[in-house]
Amino acid sequence: MATSSVAGLLLAAGGGRRFGMPKALVPYGAGLLVDHAAATLVNAGCEPVITVLGAAADDVRSRTTLPGIVIDNPDWVDGMGSSLRVGLEALGDSDAVIVLTVDTPGITAEAIRRLIAMAAPGALARATYDGVPGHPVLIGRDHWRGVAEAADGDTGARPYLARNHVTDVPCADIADGADADRPEDLPGRPHAQ
């Protein structure tokens, strides 16, 4: 049986209004929050990894070397939906994509691999944490156009997922899906500077 090819799509374009700075530039671990998220996708086996930048994109590029493909969303101020559309347009011939946001540092490679195990062109799955949907989200190739058409503002894929059957994948035992909307939300702030 052939294995499915799964890309990783990291959404890291926002200005971080509530955080006080673009989240992609937040120091975290040995580098930046964007480094941590990209490495998590790579460690989970996503290939290629596509990172969508927007706010302070030049600063991000000057402070880190991200794996895979790095693209800019010129309309990043319109919200996550525009970054999701830009990222989906950049995907090649993968069977599915794992979508991850830069502000979820508690997501683990193990959680991503749970979703990758379900990858197929027709798949739709998302991680849940004690019954609450979160990231990462697995979107099969057959759904990319529909997701892109529905993505608007900061809702991302949510409207499309609400209209379609989505497999919920419990991940609370191996990951923390909380968003880091403010500096105090960062878990442990490992080596934050």
Long-range contacts (C-beta under 8 A, 24 or more apart in sequence): 4-95, 4-96, 4-116, 4-119, 4-120, 4-121, 5-47, 5-93, 5-94, 5-95, 5-96, 6-45, 6-46, 6-47, 6-94, 6-95, 6-96, 6-97, 6-98, 6-116, 6-119, 6-138, 7-46, 7-47, 7-48, 7-49, 7-50, 7-91, 7-92, 7-94, 7-96, 7-97, 7-98, 8-38, 8-41, 8-42, 8-44, 8-46, 8-47, 8-48, 8-49, 8-50, 8-68, 8-97, 8-98, 8-100, 8-112, 9-49, 9-50, 9-52, 9-84, 9-87, 9-88, 9-91, 9-97, 9-98, 9-99, 9-100, 10-34, 10-37, 10-38, 10-41, 10-49, 10-50, 10-51, 10-52, 10-100, 10-101, 10-102, 11-52, 11-80, 11-83, 11-84, 11-87, 11-99, 11-100, 11-101, 11-102, 11-156, 12-37, 12-51, 12-52, 12-53, 12-54, 12-60, 12-101, 12-102, 13-52, 13-53, 13-54, 13-55, 13-57, 13-72, 13-73, 13-76, 13-80, 13-82, 13-83, 14-54, 14-55, 14-76, 14-79, 14-80, 14-83, 14-102, 14-103, 15-54, 15-55, 15-56, 15-76, 15-77, 16-55, 18-181, 18-182, 19-103, 19-180, 19-181, 19-182, 19-183, 20-182, 20-183, 21-56, 22-55, 22-56, 22-59, 22-60, 23-102, 23-103, 23-180, 24-53, 24-55, 24-56, 24-60, 24-102, 25-56, 25-59, 25-60, 25-63, 26-180, 26-183, 26-186, 26-192, 27-191, 27-192, 27-193, 28-105, 28-186, 28-189, 28-190, 28-191, 28-192, 29-190, 29-191, 30-191, 31-64, 32-60, 32-63, 32-64, 33-102, 33-103, 33-105, 33-180, 34-60, 34-64, 34-66, 34-102, 35-64, 35-66, 36-105, 37-100, 37-101, 37-102, 37-104, 37-105, 37-107, 38-66, 38-67, 38-68, 39-67, 40-100, 40-107, 40-108, 40-109, 40-112, 41-98, 41-100, 41-112, 42-67, 42-68, 43-109, 44-98, 44-109, 44-110, 44-112, 44-113, 44-116, 45-109, 45-112, 45-113, 45-116, 46-98, 46-112, 46-116, 48-92, 50-87, 50-90, 50-91, 52-83, 52-86, 52-87, 54-83, 78-153, 79-152, 79-153, 79-154, 79-155, 80-151, 80-153, 80-154, 80-155, 80-156, 81-151, 81-152, 81-153, 81-154, 81-155, 81-156, 82-151, 84-147, 84-148, 84-151, 84-156, 84-157, 85-148, 85-151, 88-139, 88-144, 88-147, 88-148, 89-148, 91-144, 94-141, 95-119, 95-120, 95-121, 95-140, 95-141, 96-120, 96-121, 96-123, 96-138, 96-139, 96-140, 96-141, 97-138, 97-139, 97-144, 98-136, 98-137, 98-138, 99-135, 99-136, 99-137, 99-138, 99-139, 99-156, 99-157, 100-135, 100-136, 101-135, 101-179, 103-179, 103-180, 103-181, 104-134, 104-135, 104-136, 104-177, 104-178, 104-179, 104-180, 105-180, 105-186, 105-187, 106-175, 106-176, 106-177, 106-178, 106-187, 107-135, 107-136, 107-175, 107-176, 107-177, 108-174, 108-175, 110-174, 110-175, 111-136, 111-171, 111-174, 111-175, 112-136, 114-169, 114-171, 114-174, 115-169, 118-167, 118-169, 123-167, 124-161, 124-164, 124-165, 124-166, 124-167, 125-166, 125-167, 125-168, 125-169, 126-161, 126-166, 126-167, 126-168, 126-169, 127-169, 127-170, 127-171, 127-175, 127-177, 128-168, 128-169, 128-170, 128-171, 128-172, 128-177, 129-170, 129-171, 129-172, 129-175, 129-176, 129-177, 129-178, 130-172, 132-177, 133-161, 133-166, 133-168, 134-177, 135-177, 137-161
